């Protein structure tokens, strides 16, 4: 047994020190955690007996351990890096951590329990690394910052604000609610687009099947009649022949168009143009604007409510927004606030944000409660977004059905007009 000097902090932040005996440092850390405090440093006392070493490398157990370590090293080398988690994964993770802290667990023990909560975005190894960093004396926010490929700036800064205010559990719960709310909005938007997408795919497949499989069989019949076909039928035959003979050219052209679009979308000018266009489109543009305004207000409100300074909150909100035009407006707002202006003035000057939002923020500044004003703004636009999604779906569905019906009707009319002409020629003989 060896003696270890430890330093730890109570949940209130008070620093405590002491000495204990343990077989090794890991066992000493566990003993400190059982005291209900957060370990800051655990160091073996000078002159104390050294803890027993593991089996030597030459022994069978040592060779087995070396082999396992080698396999682990190779797996780390060739394993793919963790993917950035989705909103649902972040919500579940932060809520679970908040529940463990509310149950009275020390942070390190809570993170140890979180190791079993693995998802496609937040593997158990992430919690294991967080626990190790916190055990070595780092704060949770600093430990998350070391894994910024998993935890976004929004999470890191809110956790840091919660640590500084002593309300980490409450902040984690607010984060979970924040991510759940955005995940619900995304789900509604995707659900609204499922039916139109399915109708387009099925309708396009039927049209392609008719033009490439069914129409060539009618063409054989038309060729045997030796009569002059109507112009509409000739047009259908020409389209069918092109699709059947030059399908590879269409695939190449489609692939080239997609590649060119993605390249243009990746450029600064292209992204700005497309983002601005998305906000101005009829019907869809209104939904896009409502989503952006609600996301801006909700994110900024959540950050300010949790004690993040306004300039830092604006910077994080700017990074979170998916629209370049809104990002630039927020950047100009942040510069103006740095110069001493209020939040409402530069937002109004951008002429992107609606007057209702500006007025509510101005009232919040006058009453000294901007986060609550922004929360009201977010609630308003999220409710309007639900209505807008319903209206967009109800409008897009009949438009798509009418368009497909027009195409199908054109094809049937082209075939039937030829059949009528053939029947007419036979009856006149």
N, C-alpha and C positions, 0 to 999 in steps of 0.2 A: 504494500500500500504506500502511496505517496501523498504528500500534503500539497494542496493547491490554494493559492490566494485568489480570491475572486472579488470583482466589483460588479454590482448590478443596480438596477433602478426599479423602484416600486412603480405601480401604475400611476401614482400621483406625480412621478418624476423625481422623487427623493433618491439620492445615491446611498447605497449600503455597501459595506465591505465585510469580509470575513475569511476564515480559513476552514478547510474541510479535508478529509482524507478520502481518496478514491483510487481505484486500480489504474485508471488512465484519465486523460483530459476529457474524453467523451463522457465517461461516467461522472466526472466532476460537474460537467455542464448539466447533465440530467438532474443531479442532486440540487444544483442551484435553481433550476426551473421548478422543482418540486417545492421549493420554498415560496413559490408564488411571486417571484420577481423576474425581471428580464435581465439575463446575463449581458454584461458589457465586456468584461475580460476575465479569463480564467487562465492563470499562469502557475506553473509548478514552482513551489517554494525552493529557494536555494538550499542546498545541503540535504534535501529530501531524497529518499530512495527513488530511483528511476522506476517507472512502471515497467512491467514485464513486456518484452518485445514479442512480436508475432513470431511464428515459426520461421526458422532460417530458410534462406533460399534453397539450400541444398537438400533440405528434408522433403519428403513427399508432399506434406501439407503446404510447405513453402512453394514448391514447384506448382502445385495446383492453384495456389493464390496468385502466383505470377502469371499463370496461363489465363486465369479469369480476368486479371487486370489488363493483360494484352488484348483479350477479346473485347473488353469494355472500351479500351482505347481505340481499337479498330472500328467498333460500332459508332463511337463518337466522330471518327474521321469521316466515315462514309454515310452516316445518317443525315437526312435532310434537316435543315433548320426548321424550327417551329413556325407555323403560319400565324399571321396576326389573327387574334380571335375575333369572332363576330360579336354583335351587341348582346345577344342572348348569353353567350359564354361569359362575357364580362359581367353581366347582371347577376348570373348565378354565382360566379366566383366571389364578387364583392359582398353579396347578400349572405353567402355561407360564412365568409370570414367575419362579418358583423355579428351573425348569430353565435359563433363560437366565442367572440369577445364578450358578448352580452351574457353568456353562460358563466363568465368569470375565468375563462382560460387566459393564461399569459400569452402574449403574442407568439412566442416561439412554439409553444405547445399547439396553439391554433394553426400555425403554419404547418406543423408536423401533421396534424389531422387533415389539412388541405392537400397533402401529397397524394391521397387516395382519390381526390376529385380531379380526374384527368379528362380532358376533352380534346377535340381536334385543334383547338386554339390555345389552350392553356394546359400543357402536360404536367404531370406530377413533378417532373424535374424542376420546373419553374418554382414551385412552392418549396422544394428542397433547397434550391439555391437561395431563395428569399430567407428561409430559416437560418441557413449558414451565415449569410451576411448580417442578419439581425443579431445572431449569437456573437459575432465578432465585433459588435458595437455600432453597426450602421443603423440609421433609422430606416423604417419601412419604405419611405418615399425614395431615399437614396438607393436602397436595394432594388426597388422597382425601376429606377432610372438606369441601373446597370443592365436591365432586360427591356429596354425601350422598344425592341422588336415585338414584344408581347403586350406591354402596358403602355398605352398612348400618353402623351403629355397631359391630357385632361385628367386621367386617373392619378398620375404622379403628383401633379400640383394640388389636386383636391386632397389627396392623402397628406401631403406636406402641410396644407392649411389645417387639416384636422389634427395633426400631431402638435402643431403650434398652439391650437386653441384647446387641446385636451379633449376633443370630441371626435375621436377617430371612428368610433362605432357609428355615431350618427351620420358622419360624412360618408361612410361606406354604404349605409342604407340609402342615403340620397343618391349616391352614384348608381346603385342597383335600380332605383326607381327611374332615374334619368335614362339609363340604357334600355330598360324595359319599355319605356314610353316611345323611344325612337325605334326600337325593334317592332313595336306594334304599328307605327306609322309605315315603316318599310313593308311590313307584311300586308297591310291594307292596299298599298300601292301595287305590290306584285299581284295580289289577288284580283285587283281591278283590271289588270292587263292580261290575266290568264285566258279568259274567254275570248277576247278579240284575237289573241295570238293563236289559239287553237283553231278558231274559225278561219283565219288567214292560211295557216299551214294546211288544213284539210282541204279548203277550197282550192288553193294553189296546186296541191297534189292531184286533185280530181281533174282540174283543167289540164295539167301536164299529161296525165294518163290519157285523157281523151285526145289530145293533140298528137301524141306520139304513138299511141297504140290503136285506138278506135278509128280515128279519122283515116289513117292509111288504108284500112279495110274498105271504107266507103270510096276511097279514091280509085281502088281497083274496079269497083262497080261503075263509077263515073267514066273511067277510061274506056270501058267496053261499050258504053252507049254511043259514043262518038257525037255528042251534042255539045252545043255551046253552053258552058256553065255560067251561072250568075256571077256578078263581080264579087259579091260577098263570099261565095264559095271559093272562088279563085284566091281570094285573100287568105281564107282559112288554109287552103292547100299550100300556099306559099309559106305561111308561118309554120305549118306542120313540117314541111320539107326542110326548112331552115333549122328547126329544133332537132329534127332527126339526124341531119347531116352535119351540123356545126355545134352540137352540144358541148364539145370540148372547147370551142372558142368562147362560148358563153361562160363556161366554168373559169377559163383563164381571165376573161374580162371581169367576172364577178370577184375573183381572187385579187386581181389588180386593183379594182375599185375599193375593196375592203382595206388592202394594204395602203393605198393612197389616202383613204379616209383616216386610218389610224395614224399615219405619219403626220397628216395635217392636224389631227386632233392633239398630237403630242407637242406640236409647236405652240409657242406662246400666243401668237396672233390667231392661229386656228382655234385654239381652245377658247380664247376670249370671244371670237366671232360666234362659235357654236353655242357657248354658254349664254351669250346675249340673245341669240336667235331662239334658244329654248325658252327664254323668259317672255318672248314676244309672240310665240305661236298662238293661234286661236285655240281656245278650249284647253289644250294641254299646257300652254304658257301660264294660265291662271293657277293650275294645280302646282306647277313648278315653283311659281313665286310664293304661293302659300306655304309650301314645304320649306323653302329657304328662309322665309321670314320667321316661321315657327321654330326652325332649328337654331337660327341665330339668337332669338330671344330666350329659348329654353336653355341653351348652352351657357350664354352669358349670365343668365339669372342663377343657374346652378353654381357656377364658379363664384359669383359675388356672394351668394348666400353662405358659402363655405369659407369665406374669409380670404379668397384670392384677391390680391390687389387689382385695381381696375385695368391698369396698363397690361399686366400679365394676363388677365382674363381676356382682354381684347386680342392679345397675340395668340392665345390658345384657340379662341373662337375663330380667328382668321384661318388657322391651320386646319380646323375641323371642317369648315365650310367646303362643299364640293364644287362651288361655282366661282370661277376666277373673277367675275365682275363684282360679286359680293365681297370677295377677299380684298380686292383693291379698295373698295369703299371702306371696309373695316380698317385697312392699313392707314388710309387718310384720316379716319376718325381717331385712330390711336395717336397719330402725329399731332392732331389738333388738341387732343386731351393733354398730351405732354406739354403743349404750349399754354395750358391753363384754361382751355375752353370746356364747356359742359359737354356731356355726351350727346344731347339732343341736337345741338347746333351743327356739328359736322355731318351727322346722319341726315339732317334735313337738306344740307347743302349738296349731298350726293344725288338727290332726286331719284333715288332707287327705292327707298323705304317709304311705305304709305304714311299718310298724314296721321292716321289713327295711332300708329306706333310712336311717331314723334311726339304727339300730344301726351300719350300715356307716360312716356319716359320723362317728358318735361314735368309732368305732375309728380312723378316719383322723385325727381331731383329737388323739387320745391318742398316735398314732404320729408325728404331724407330717407326714402325707402325705394331705391331704384330696383333692387332685386324683386320685390313684390310687384312693382309695375311691369317689369319684364316678364314675370310669371303670368300675369294677367294677359299680357300681349300674346304669350305662347299659347295659353289656353284658348284665346280667341281664334288665332289662326289655325290651330290644330282642329278645332271644331269646324271652321270653315273648310279646312282641307278634307275632312270626311264628307262634307256636302259636295265639295268640288269633285272628289273622286267618283261619287255616285252619279253626278251629272255627266261627267266625262264618259263613264262607262255606258250610261244610258244613251248617250249621243253617238259614241263610236260604234256600238254594236249594230244599230240599224244601218249606219253608213257602210260598214263592211259587208253586211248582208246584201244591201242594194247593189254594191259594186260587184260582188261575186255573181249575183243574179243577172246583172247586165252582161257580164262576160259569158256566163253559161247560156243566156238567152241569145247572144250574138252567135255562139257556136251552133246552137240548135237551129236557129233561123237560117244560118248558112247551109247546113245539111238539108233541112226540110225544104228550102227553096229549090235546091238542086233536085230533090226527090219529086217535088211537084212538077218541075219542068220535064223530068224524065217521064212521069205519068202522063203529062199533057201530050208529049211527043208520041207516046205509044197509042193514046186514044185517037189521035188525028190520022194515024196510018190506016 
